[in-house]
Each structure stands twice: as C-alpha cells, then as structure tokens.
Amino acid sequence: MRLRLVFSILGRILLIIGGSMVFPLLWSLYYGEPNLWPIIYAMLITILVGGIMAFFLKSNETIRQREGFAIVTLGWFLAST
C-alpha cells in the first residue's frame, strides 16, 4: 500500500473538515456564545495538521482499490474524532 498517497488525501480531508468549522464559528459569533476559543483552537489544529499532511506528503499516483478502502476507513475515523 502506498501510505504517502493515503496520508496526502487524508490531509486534504482534514483541510475540508477544518474549513467547514467556520460555520459553527460564525454561528457562535452571531449568538454571542462564550465558548468561542475552543472552536477556534479545534479549527486551527485541524487545518494545521491537514495542511502539513497534504503539503509534505504530496503524491501524484493513482488511487487503487486498497488505498481507496484505507482512505475511506481512516477518513471516517478522522471525521469522527
């Protein structure tokens, strides 16, 4: 299995998840919630880790079935944690 490819795509998934955290952030700002900083920290950590993975582990290889299963399984795991 080509782990560099798997982790590169997982990094992109983390970037998307981190970017989608802007909606709860805006919602929290709109309603004046006091717990704004945990959302910001979670968003920044997710974007930072995803950016590092996507940038440093770039791969132009094609995805085969084995890598696809790993990406889906680990992607769901990352999204749930």
C-alpha positions in Angstrom: 0.0 0.0 0.0 1.2 3.5 -0.8 0.9 5.3 2.5 2.2 8.6 1.2 -0.8 8.8 -1.1 -3.2 7.8 1.6 -1.9 10.4 4.1 -1.9 13.1 1.4 -5.5 12.6 0.7 -6.4 12.3 4.4 -4.6 15.7 4.8 -6.9 17.2 2.2 -9.9 15.7 4.0 -8.7 17.3 7.3 -8.4 20.7 5.5 -12.0 20.4 4.3 -13.2 19.4 7.8 -11.2 22.3 9.3 -12.6 24.7 6.8 -16.1 23.6 7.5 -15.7 24.5 11.1 -16.0 28.2 10.1 -19.8 27.7 10.1 -20.1 26.8 13.8 -17.6 29.7 14.5 -19.9 32.2 12.7 -22.9 30.7 14.4 -21.2 31.1 17.8 -20.3 34.7 17.0 -23.8 35.5 15.9 -25.4 34.3 19.1 -22.6 35.6 21.3 -21.6 32.3 22.7 -18.9 32.4 25.4 -17.1 29.3 24.2 -15.6 30.7 21.0 -12.0 29.9 21.7 -12.3 26.1 21.8 -13.9 26.2 18.3 -11.1 28.4 17.0 -8.4 26.1 18.5 -10.0 23.0 17.1 -10.3 24.6 13.7 -6.7 25.8 13.6 -5.3 22.5 14.8 -7.3 20.6 12.2 -6.2 22.9 9.4 -2.6 22.9 10.5 -2.4 19.1 10.7 -4.2 18.7 7.4 -2.1 21.3 5.7 1.1 19.6 6.9 -0.1 16.2 5.7 -1.3 17.5 2.4 1.7 19.7 1.6 4.6 17.5 2.8 3.2 14.1 1.6 2.2 15.2 -1.9 1.7 12.3 -4.3 0.6 12.2 -8.0 -0.1 8.4 -8.0 -3.4 7.0 -8.9 -5.6 5.5 -6.2 -6.1 1.8 -6.3 -8.8 -0.2 -4.5 -6.6 -0.9 -1.5 -5.7 2.7 -1.0 -9.4 3.7 -1.5 -10.5 1.4 1.3 -7.9 2.8 3.6 -8.8 6.4 2.7 -12.5 5.8 3.4 -11.9 4.0 6.6 -9.4 6.4 8.0 -11.3 9.4 6.7 -14.4 8.4 8.6 -12.2 7.7 11.7 -10.6 11.2 11.5 -14.0 12.9 10.9 -15.5 11.2 14.0 -12.7 12.2 16.4 
